[in-house]
Amino acid sequence: MKDYRNLVVWRSSHELALKIYTLTANFPKHELFGQTGQIRRAAASIPANIAERCGRFGDAELKRFVNIALGSACELDYHALLATDLGYWSADNGRRLAADILVLRRMLGSFIKRLK
């Protein structure tokens, strides 16, 4: 069993989730169960899947959970684009988030490749 807190990819995904929670705090109230909830779930799912795997054993399990985290990162990328296009945050925030998400997706992809 590994301590997920020691994984750079987990720390990066956790920091991104915290950033998403902060940025979505000002979303319209009518989006609480819509866009706000969706984007927060997608962001939190990434580090949660990595952490869940660390409670199990074997590289096959790790690869599966990191693949799920990668899927959540791709979902988050779309929701960030949608939030930008809806004007829920600035275009600058949207660009910075897109760049952060891309870096995280690459980290997850590299991690998966190392597990093959």
C-alpha positions as CSV (number, residue, x, y, z in Angstrom):
1,M,0.0,0.0,0.0
2,K,1.4,3.4,-1.0
3,D,0.8,6.8,0.5
4,Y,-0.9,8.7,-2.3
5,R,0.1,12.0,-0.8
6,N,3.7,11.3,-1.9
7,L,2.7,11.1,-5.6
8,V,3.4,14.2,-7.6
9,V,0.5,13.5,-9.9
10,W,-1.8,13.3,-6.9
11,R,-0.6,16.5,-5.4
12,S,-1.0,18.3,-8.7
13,S,-4.5,17.0,-9.1
14,H,-5.5,17.9,-5.6
15,E,-4.2,21.5,-6.1
16,L,-6.3,21.7,-9.3
17,A,-9.4,20.5,-7.5
18,L,-8.8,23.2,-4.8
19,K,-8.5,25.8,-7.5
20,I,-11.7,24.6,-9.2
21,Y,-13.6,24.8,-5.9
22,T,-12.4,28.3,-5.4
23,L,-13.3,29.4,-8.9
24,T,-16.7,27.8,-8.9
25,A,-17.7,29.5,-5.6
26,N,-18.9,32.5,-7.6
27,F,-20.9,30.6,-10.2
28,P,-24.6,31.5,-10.5
29,K,-26.8,30.0,-7.8
30,H,-29.0,28.3,-10.4
31,E,-26.0,26.3,-11.5
32,L,-25.4,24.7,-8.0
33,F,-26.7,21.3,-9.1
34,G,-25.7,21.8,-12.8
35,Q,-22.4,23.1,-14.0
36,T,-21.0,23.8,-10.5
37,G,-21.6,20.3,-9.3
38,Q,-20.4,18.7,-12.5
39,I,-17.1,20.6,-12.7
40,R,-16.4,20.0,-9.0
41,R,-17.2,16.3,-9.2
42,A,-14.9,15.9,-12.2
43,A,-12.1,17.8,-10.5
44,A,-12.4,15.9,-7.2
45,S,-12.6,12.5,-9.1
46,I,-9.1,12.8,-10.3
47,P,-7.2,12.8,-7.0
48,A,-9.9,10.6,-5.4
49,N,-9.3,7.8,-8.0
50,I,-5.6,7.9,-7.4
51,A,-6.1,7.8,-3.6
52,E,-8.5,4.9,-3.9
53,R,-6.1,2.9,-5.9
54,C,-3.4,3.4,-3.3
55,G,-5.5,1.4,-0.9
56,R,-5.2,-1.6,-3.2
57,F,-2.4,-3.7,-4.6
58,G,-0.9,-4.3,-8.0
59,D,0.0,-2.3,-11.1
60,A,-3.0,-3.5,-13.0
61,E,-5.3,-1.9,-10.4
62,L,-3.2,1.2,-10.5
63,K,-3.3,1.5,-14.2
64,R,-7.1,1.1,-14.2
65,F,-7.7,3.8,-11.6
66,V,-5.2,6.2,-13.3
67,N,-7.1,5.6,-16.6
68,I,-10.3,6.6,-14.8
69,A,-8.6,9.7,-13.4
70,L,-7.4,10.6,-17.0
71,G,-11.0,10.3,-18.2
72,S,-12.1,12.7,-15.4
73,A,-9.4,15.1,-16.4
74,C,-10.7,15.1,-20.0
75,E,-14.3,15.7,-18.6
76,L,-12.9,18.5,-16.5
77,D,-11.3,20.1,-19.6
78,Y,-14.7,20.2,-21.3
79,H,-16.5,21.6,-18.3
80,A,-13.8,24.3,-17.9
81,L,-14.3,25.3,-21.6
82,L,-18.1,25.4,-21.1
83,A,-17.8,27.6,-18.0
84,T,-15.5,29.9,-19.9
85,D,-17.9,30.1,-22.8
86,L,-20.9,30.7,-20.5
87,G,-18.9,33.6,-18.9
88,Y,-18.9,32.0,-15.4
89,W,-15.2,33.0,-15.1
90,S,-12.8,35.1,-17.2
91,A,-11.2,34.0,-20.4
92,D,-7.8,34.3,-18.6
93,N,-9.0,31.9,-15.9
94,G,-10.2,29.6,-18.6
95,R,-6.9,29.7,-20.4
96,R,-4.9,29.1,-17.2
97,L,-7.1,26.2,-16.2
98,A,-6.9,24.6,-19.7
99,A,-3.1,24.8,-19.5
100,D,-3.1,23.3,-15.9
101,I,-5.5,20.5,-17.1
102,L,-3.3,19.7,-20.1
103,V,-0.2,19.4,-17.9
104,L,-2.1,17.1,-15.6
105,R,-3.4,15.0,-18.5
106,R,0.2,14.6,-19.7
107,M,1.3,13.6,-16.2
108,L,-1.4,11.0,-16.0
109,G,-0.6,9.7,-19.5
110,S,3.1,9.4,-18.7
111,F,2.2,7.6,-15.5
112,I,0.0,5.1,-17.4
113,K,2.8,4.4,-19.9
114,R,5.3,3.7,-17.2
115,L,2.9,1.0,-15.9
116,K,2.8,-0.9,-19.1
